[in-house]
Amino acid sequence: MRTRFKVLPLLLLLALPAAMQAQQFYSDGFYFNINYTGTATIMQCLGGGAVTIPSSVVFSNVSYTVAYIGGSAFGGGGITSVSIPSSVIGLNAEPGGAEFESCPNLTAITVDTNNPAYS
């Protein structure tokens, strides 16, 4: 009987509707991932030069807070500066932190003064 209760949470997790699963989409020069928490992660930046990360993004008529920058998100190397809004509270880095690793022309990172996680 105990085994059933241990398996039940796993079965419930597997039964999540497709709408609750993470989704990826493109908007304004970025590929985003919609997280299970209802926030968005930047997975890839396709722009160059001065890049401004939006604080929110709309997907399927729903607005999501841009809360994370994914590992290697700025790996294209063409950015010269990046502005990070107060909404970004985390970096989803691979070991060693690779978000800006391939950005030889990056000269400035500006963080919103109201950002609770970075300065």
N, C-alpha and C positions, 0 to 999 in steps of 0.2 A: 504494500500500500504506500509506503514512503517513496518508493521509486516513482510512482505516478506524479506526486507533488514536485519532485525534482525535475521531471521532464516537462511538466505543464508550462513553466515560464519559457522554456525553449520553444515549445509548440506555439505559444502566443506570439513570440517574437517572429517566428517564421510565417505567421499568418497576417503580418502587417499588410495593409492594403498597399497597392503600388504607388498611390499618391503620397504615402509616408516615406518612400524610399528616396535616397539622395538622387538629385537630378542635376545634370550639367547643361549649361547654355552659354551663348555668346551675347555680350552686350557692350557697346561703346569701347571696343579695343581690349576687352578682357574675357577670358573664359572663367565662369563661376561655377561653383558647386553649391547647391542648396543642401545644407546640413539637416540632420534630423532634429536639431534644436531650433530650427526656424531661422537660422542665420546663414550668411553666405561666406564662402571662402574663395579668394582669388586663386585660381589654379594656374593661369598663364596670362601674361600681359603681351599683347601683340604690337603695342605702340613703341615709339621711340621718342627721344628728346625729353622734354619736361612732362612727366606723368603725374596726374592727380588721381588718387584712388577715391572713388565715390563713397559716401557714407552709407548709401543704400542703393539697391538695384531692384527693378521690377521684373518679375517673371510670372507669366500667366495671370496678369492683373493683381498680383500680390507683391507688396513691398517687403524686401528682406534687408536687414542690417548687414553691412559688410563688416564682419567681425574678425576675420582671419586672413592671413597671407600664407598660401601653401608653399611648400618647399620647391625651390627652383622656379617660382612664379615669374621672376624677372630674368630668366636665363637667356633671353634673346640677345642681351648685350647692348641694345641700342639706346637705352635710357641715359639721360645726363643728370636728371634730378627726379625725385619722387616726393610727393606730399601725402602724408598719412593722416587721415581724419581721426577724430576722437573715438569713432566707433570701432576701430581696429584694436582688439585687445589681446591678440595672440598671433604667434608665428608658428606654423605647422612645419617645422624644419626637419629634414632628414638629419641624421647624425652629422655634426659639423656645421650646421646652419648654412644652407645653400641658396637662400632667397635672392641675394644680390651677388652671388659668387661670380657669375659670368657678365659682369657689368663694368668693363674697364673704363668706360667714359663717365661713370657715376661720380659726380662731384658734390652733391648735396642731398641730404634726406631731411625733410622738414616734417615735424610732428605737431599736430594741433595742440595748443597749450592746455586744452581741456581733456586730453587723452589720459585716462586713469592708469594705463599700463606702461606707457613709454614717454620719454621726454628727450 
